């Protein structure tokens, strides 16, 4: 038996005025997804407990079968593991975005123009993080470059009691002052954020980006604090050798921490221009090499939600159907039996441009045991089935059981 999860990050949504009051799932032309849904168990699953923030970290851990209430130690440590940072038990890590802020004189009066600094390239961002490390790095603070706008800070003998370190994608187009932590424990971190604007605004990388009509990465933004991960291995919990296929460090970090393979896919970007076909082929290669389970994470719908791009979010769902499911389903037919589960981790509603903790639609197809499903899968048809899984981390056991 082979098991495949296709995770459409942030796919679920609320009705979108620009889509005539429909959701992107309702609008998308997704014939393969819908054809599976006709023969599958369909329902809703609550992937984010009401006591937790609805991040991709918590939600994906839940979908992968790790109870966040038991195992979650923060987002950034998982990303740090993927980057290759060797964490000590008393290290605290933070996610470090490079962002675009507006140019008001006082930092508190600036607006979060772009949490990703115009999808800055990894090479450009590495130069900026190198400068940040030269200015702020010492025995206590170390900055590490990651992918695109996503980077990492480690704090030796730090604390996670930092007050509210707000994710930058939660405050797009808002003045940042009210979202700076007021905790004394965060004072040095906030001071570095403020000073980084002066350090980065005239950096050669940013001057070149401005000259090219691109947004400058003129500040760091620290958030997502946490301690060294404590995940058990996926194989010890579920008896399956697994792989995680993703473009983002967060998911790779979960996979590495859980003892899973995390192969790189050339051209995997985390955006709508990602190498969809490459991810599908990589998944099939992992299964052929002896893996029992693959988790394919596709970031594109989430990014479109954050950016208020309804048409692109619809298109991202369609591209996964065309370029991922088509390859997967053809490749899986060689096996006597397989199961495939398709779902988002959380909603990323267009109207709010940030994550929500609402229950999301899921679909489980079993080749040798088809069941009556729904004609087309979306938020409303999944709800109408009456199937509801209240604790998201129990879904994996249901899938592989």
C-alpha positions as CSV (number, residue, x, y, z in Angstrom):
1,X,0.0,0.0,0.0
2,X,1.2,3.5,-0.9
3,X,0.0,6.7,0.7
4,X,0.0,10.2,-0.8
5,X,-1.1,13.5,0.8
6,X,-1.4,16.5,-1.5
7,X,-1.6,19.6,0.7
8,X,-2.9,22.7,-1.0
9,X,-1.6,25.3,1.5
10,X,-4.3,27.9,2.4
11,X,-6.8,26.7,-0.3
12,X,-9.9,27.0,1.8
13,X,-11.6,30.4,1.8
14,X,-14.6,32.5,2.5
15,X,-16.9,33.8,-0.2
16,X,-15.0,36.4,-2.4
17,X,-16.9,39.4,-3.8
18,X,-14.6,39.5,-6.8
19,X,-15.6,35.9,-7.5
20,X,-19.4,36.6,-7.4
21,X,-19.6,35.5,-3.8
22,X,-18.0,32.1,-4.5
23,X,-14.8,30.7,-3.1
24,X,-11.8,29.8,-5.2
25,X,-12.5,26.1,-4.7
26,X,-16.0,26.7,-6.1
27,X,-14.7,28.5,-9.1
28,X,-11.7,26.4,-10.0
29,X,-11.9,23.9,-12.9
30,X,-10.5,20.8,-11.1
31,X,-11.8,17.7,-13.0
32,X,-9.3,15.3,-11.4
33,X,-9.9,16.5,-7.9
34,X,-13.6,16.3,-8.4
35,X,-13.5,12.9,-10.0
36,X,-11.7,11.5,-7.0
37,X,-14.2,13.3,-4.6
38,X,-17.0,11.4,-6.3
39,X,-15.5,8.1,-4.9
40,X,-14.0,9.4,-1.7
41,X,-14.7,10.1,2.0
42,X,-15.3,13.8,2.1
43,X,-15.8,16.0,5.2
44,X,-14.4,18.8,7.3
45,X,-11.4,18.6,9.7
46,X,-10.4,21.1,12.4
47,X,-6.7,21.4,11.9
48,X,-6.1,24.3,14.3
49,X,-7.2,24.1,17.9
50,X,-9.0,27.1,19.2
51,X,-6.2,27.8,21.7
52,X,-3.5,28.0,19.0
53,X,-2.7,30.6,16.3
54,X,-3.7,29.4,12.8
55,X,-0.2,29.1,11.3
56,X,1.0,26.7,8.7
57,X,3.3,25.3,11.3
58,X,0.5,24.2,13.7
59,X,-1.8,23.2,10.8
60,X,0.7,21.1,8.9
61,X,1.9,19.4,12.1
62,X,-1.7,18.5,12.8
63,X,-2.4,17.1,9.3
64,X,0.9,15.1,9.5
65,X,-0.4,13.5,12.6
66,X,1.6,15.3,15.3
67,X,-0.7,16.8,18.0
68,X,0.5,20.5,18.2
69,X,-0.8,20.7,21.8
70,X,1.8,18.0,22.7
71,X,4.7,18.6,20.3
72,X,4.7,22.3,19.1
73,X,7.7,24.3,20.3
74,X,7.4,27.2,17.8
75,X,7.7,27.8,14.1
76,X,11.2,29.1,13.6
77,X,13.0,26.1,15.2
78,X,11.5,23.9,12.4
79,X,12.8,26.3,9.8
80,X,16.2,26.5,11.5
81,X,16.5,22.7,11.3
82,X,15.8,22.8,7.6
83,X,18.5,25.6,7.1
84,X,20.9,23.3,8.9
85,X,21.3,25.2,12.2
86,X,22.5,23.0,15.0
87,X,20.3,24.0,18.0
88,X,21.3,23.8,21.6
89,X,18.7,22.9,24.2
90,X,18.7,26.5,25.5
91,X,18.6,28.2,22.1
92,X,15.6,30.3,21.1
93,X,15.0,30.9,17.4
94,X,12.9,33.5,15.6
95,X,11.8,33.7,12.0
96,X,13.4,36.7,10.3
97,X,11.5,38.1,7.3
98,X,13.1,40.8,5.2
99,X,10.2,43.1,4.5
100,X,9.3,46.3,2.7
101,X,8.2,49.2,4.9
102,X,7.0,52.6,3.9
103,X,9.4,55.6,4.4
104,X,7.9,57.6,7.3
105,X,10.6,59.0,9.6
106,X,9.6,57.1,12.7
107,X,9.6,53.4,12.6
108,X,6.3,53.1,14.5
109,X,4.6,55.1,11.8
110,X,5.7,53.0,8.9
111,X,3.3,50.7,7.0
112,X,3.9,47.0,6.2
113,X,3.9,47.4,2.4
114,X,5.1,43.8,1.6
115,X,5.9,41.0,4.0
116,X,8.0,39.3,1.3
117,X,9.8,42.4,-0.1
118,X,8.5,41.7,-3.6
119,X,9.4,38.0,-3.5
120,X,13.1,38.9,-3.2
121,X,15.5,36.3,-4.6
122,X,17.4,34.0,-2.3
123,X,20.7,35.4,-3.5
124,X,19.8,39.0,-2.9
125,X,18.4,38.3,0.5
126,X,21.5,36.3,1.5
127,X,23.6,39.5,0.9
128,X,21.2,41.5,3.1
129,X,21.3,38.9,5.9
130,X,25.1,38.8,5.7
131,X,25.1,42.5,6.4
132,X,22.6,42.1,9.2
133,X,24.8,39.5,10.8
134,X,27.8,41.8,10.5
135,X,26.0,44.6,12.2
136,X,24.0,42.7,14.9
137,X,25.7,39.3,15.2
138,X,27.6,38.4,18.4
139,X,27.9,35.6,20.9
140,X,24.2,35.9,21.7
141,X,22.6,36.7,18.3
142,X,23.3,34.8,15.0
143,X,21.4,35.4,11.8
144,X,21.2,32.6,9.1
145,X,20.0,33.1,5.6
146,X,17.2,30.9,4.2
147,X,15.0,31.0,1.1
148,X,13.7,34.2,-0.5
149,X,12.3,36.4,2.3
150,X,12.4,33.7,5.0
151,X,15.4,33.7,7.4
152,X,16.3,32.8,10.9
153,X,17.8,34.3,14.1
154,X,19.1,32.2,17.0
155,X,19.4,33.6,20.5
156,X,21.7,31.9,22.9
157,X,20.1,31.3,26.3
158,X,17.1,33.2,25.1
159,X,13.4,33.3,26.2
160,X,10.2,32.7,24.3
161,X,8.4,35.1,26.7
162,X,8.5,38.0,24.2
163,X,5.0,39.4,24.2
164,X,3.3,39.7,20.9
165,X,5.7,39.2,18.0
166,X,3.2,39.6,15.2
167,X,3.7,37.7,11.9
168,X,4.2,40.3,9.1
169,X,1.7,38.7,6.8
170,X,-1.0,39.4,9.4
171,X,-0.5,43.1,9.1
172,X,-0.2,43.9,5.4
173,X,-1.0,47.5,4.6
174,X,-1.2,48.4,8.3
175,X,0.9,50.8,10.4
176,X,3.4,48.6,12.3
177,X,3.6,50.6,15.6
178,X,0.7,48.8,17.4
179,X,2.2,45.4,16.4
180,X,5.7,45.9,18.0
181,X,6.0,43.9,21.2
182,X,6.0,46.0,24.3
183,X,7.6,43.3,26.4
184,X,10.9,44.2,28.1
185,X,12.2,40.8,27.0
186,X,11.7,41.8,23.4
187,X,13.3,45.2,23.7
188,X,16.6,44.3,22.1
189,X,14.9,42.4,19.3
190,X,12.6,45.4,18.5
191,X,15.6,47.7,18.7
192,X,17.4,45.6,16.0
193,X,14.3,45.7,13.8
194,X,14.2,49.5,14.0
195,X,17.9,49.9,13.4
196,X,17.8,47.5,10.5
197,X,15.9,50.0,8.5
198,X,18.8,52.4,8.6
199,X,21.2,49.6,7.9
200,X,19.3,48.2,4.8
201,X,17.5,51.1,3.2
202,X,20.6,52.2,1.2
203,X,22.2,48.8,0.8
204,X,23.5,48.2,-2.7
205,X,21.1,45.3,-3.2
206,X,18.2,47.6,-2.4
207,X,19.4,50.5,-4.5
208,X,19.6,48.1,-7.4
209,X,16.2,46.7,-6.8
210,X,14.7,50.3,-6.6
211,X,16.5,51.1,-9.8
212,X,14.8,48.1,-11.4
213,X,11.4,49.1,-10.2
214,X,11.3,46.4,-7.4
215,X,10.5,46.8,-3.8
216,X,13.4,47.1,-1.4
217,X,13.9,44.7,1.5
218,X,14.5,47.7,3.9
219,X,13.9,46.1,7.3
220,X,14.0,42.8,9.1
221,X,10.9,41.6,11.0
222,X,11.3,39.1,13.8
223,X,8.5,36.7,14.9
224,X,7.7,33.0,15.4
225,X,9.8,32.4,18.4
226,X,10.4,28.9,19.7
227,X,12.6,26.2,21.2
228,X,14.4,23.1,19.8
229,X,11.8,20.7,18.2
230,X,10.8,17.5,20.0
231,X,9.0,15.6,17.3
232,X,9.0,11.8,17.4
233,X,9.7,10.0,14.1
234,X,6.8,9.6,11.7
235,X,7.8,5.9,11.2
236,X,7.6,5.2,15.0
237,X,4.1,6.6,15.1
238,X,2.7,5.2,11.9
239,X,5.0,2.4,10.8
240,X,5.7,4.1,7.4
241,X,8.8,5.4,5.8
242,X,8.0,8.8,4.5
243,X,9.1,11.8,2.5
244,X,8.1,15.5,2.6
245,X,8.3,17.4,-0.7
246,X,8.1,21.2,-0.3
247,X,9.8,24.4,-1.4
248,X,9.6,26.0,2.1
249,X,11.9,25.5,5.1
250,X,9.0,25.1,7.5
251,X,7.7,21.9,6.0
252,X,11.2,20.5,5.4
253,X,12.0,21.2,9.0
254,X,9.0,19.3,10.1
255,X,10.0,16.4,7.9
256,X,13.6,16.4,9.1
257,X,12.6,16.6,12.7
258,X,10.3,13.6,12.1
259,X,13.0,11.5,10.5
260,X,11.6,11.8,7.0
261,X,13.4,12.4,3.7
262,X,13.1,16.0,2.3
263,X,14.3,15.9,-1.3
264,X,14.9,19.1,-3.2
265,X,13.0,19.8,-6.4
266,X,14.7,22.1,-8.9
267,X,12.5,25.1,-9.6
268,X,10.3,24.7,-6.6
269,X,9.6,28.2,-5.5
270,X,6.6,28.3,-3.1
271,X,4.7,30.5,-5.6
272,X,2.4,30.0,-8.5
273,X,5.5,29.7,-10.8
274,X,6.7,26.7,-8.9
275,X,7.7,23.4,-10.6
276,X,4.4,21.6,-10.1
277,X,5.4,18.7,-12.4
278,X,8.7,18.3,-10.7
279,X,7.1,17.9,-7.3
280,X,4.7,15.2,-8.6
281,X,7.6,13.3,-10.3
282,X,9.7,13.5,-7.2
283,X,6.9,12.0,-5.2
284,X,6.6,9.1,-7.5
285,X,10.4,8.6,-7.4
286,X,10.3,8.5,-3.6
287,X,7.6,5.8,-3.6
288,X,9.5,3.8,-6.2
289,X,12.7,4.0,-4.1
290,X,10.9,2.3,-1.2
291,X,9.0,5.0,0.7
292,X,5.5,4.1,1.8
293,X,4.2,7.7,2.3
294,X,4.8,11.1,0.6
295,X,3.5,14.4,1.7
296,X,3.4,16.9,-1.2
297,X,3.1,20.5,0.1
298,X,2.2,23.2,-2.4
299,X,2.4,26.8,-1.1
300,X,0.9,28.7,-4.1
301,X,-2.7,29.0,-3.0
302,X,-1.7,30.4,0.4
303,X,0.6,33.1,-1.2
304,X,-2.3,34.2,-3.5
305,X,-4.6,34.5,-0.4
306,X,-2.1,36.7,1.4
307,X,-1.7,38.9,-1.7
308,X,-5.4,39.3,-2.3
309,X,-5.1,37.6,-5.7
310,X,-8.4,35.7,-6.2
311,X,-7.9,34.9,-9.9
312,X,-4.4,33.6,-9.2
313,X,-5.7,31.5,-6.3
314,X,-8.3,29.9,-8.6
315,X,-5.5,29.3,-11.1
316,X,-3.2,27.8,-8.5
317,X,-5.9,25.2,-7.7
318,X,-6.3,24.5,-11.4
319,X,-2.6,24.1,-12.0
320,X,-2.3,21.5,-9.2
321,X,-5.0,19.6,-10.9
322,X,-3.4,19.8,-14.3
323,X,0.3,19.4,-13.4
324,X,0.4,17.5,-10.1
325,X,-2.7,15.2,-9.9
326,X,-2.5,14.2,-13.5
327,X,1.1,12.9,-13.1
328,X,0.4,11.4,-9.7
329,X,-2.7,9.4,-10.6
330,X,-1.1,8.0,-13.7
331,X,2.0,7.0,-11.8
332,X,0.1,5.4,-8.9
333,X,-1.9,3.1,-11.1
334,X,1.1,0.6,-11.2
335,X,0.4,-0.2,-7.5
336,X,-2.1,-2.8,-6.5
337,X,-3.5,-0.4,-3.9
338,X,-3.0,3.1,-2.8
339,X,-4.7,5.9,-0.8
340,X,-4.6,9.6,-1.6
341,X,-5.7,12.4,0.7
342,X,-6.2,16.0,-0.5
343,X,-6.8,19.0,1.7
344,X,-5.6,22.4,2.7
345,X,-3.9,23.0,6.1
346,X,-6.0,26.1,6.9
347,X,-8.0,28.7,5.1
348,X,-6.2,31.9,3.9
349,X,-9.2,34.0,3.0
350,X,-8.8,36.6,0.3
351,X,-11.0,39.1,2.2
352,X,-8.6,39.1,5.3
353,X,-5.3,38.2,3.6
354,X,-4.3,36.1,6.6
355,X,-4.8,32.7,8.1
356,X,-8.0,31.5,9.8
357,X,-8.7,28.5,12.0
358,X,-12.0,27.4,10.4
359,X,-12.4,23.7,9.7
360,X,-11.2,22.7,6.1
361,X,-12.5,20.3,3.6
362,X,-10.7,16.9,3.2
363,X,-10.9,14.0,0.8
364,X,-9.6,10.4,1.3
365,X,-9.6,8.2,-1.8
366,X,-8.9,4.4,-1.5
367,X,-8.3,2.7,-4.8
368,X,-9.6,-0.7,-3.8
369,X,-12.4,0.6,-1.5
370,X,-14.2,3.5,-3.2
371,X,-17.2,5.0,-1.5
372,X,-20.0,7.4,-2.4
373,X,-18.6,11.0,-2.2
374,X,-19.7,14.4,-3.7
375,X,-20.1,15.6,-7.2
376,X,-17.7,18.5,-6.6
377,X,-15.6,19.3,-3.6
378,X,-15.5,22.7,-1.9
379,X,-16.1,24.1,1.5
380,X,-19.9,23.8,1.4
381,X,-20.2,20.3,-0.2
382,X,-17.7,19.0,2.4
383,X,-19.8,20.5,5.2
384,X,-23.0,19.0,3.8
385,X,-21.7,15.5,4.2
386,X,-21.9,15.8,8.0
387,X,-18.4,14.2,8.4
388,X,-16.4,16.2,10.9
389,X,-13.1,15.4,12.5
390,X,-12.7,17.7,15.5
391,X,-9.1,16.9,16.3
392,X,-6.9,17.4,13.2
393,X,-4.0,15.2,14.4
394,X,-6.4,12.2,14.4
395,X,-6.9,12.5,10.6
396,X,-3.6,10.8,9.8
397,X,-4.4,7.7,11.7
398,X,-7.7,7.6,9.9
399,X,-5.9,7.9,6.6
400,X,-3.2,5.3,7.1
401,X,-5.2,3.0,9.3
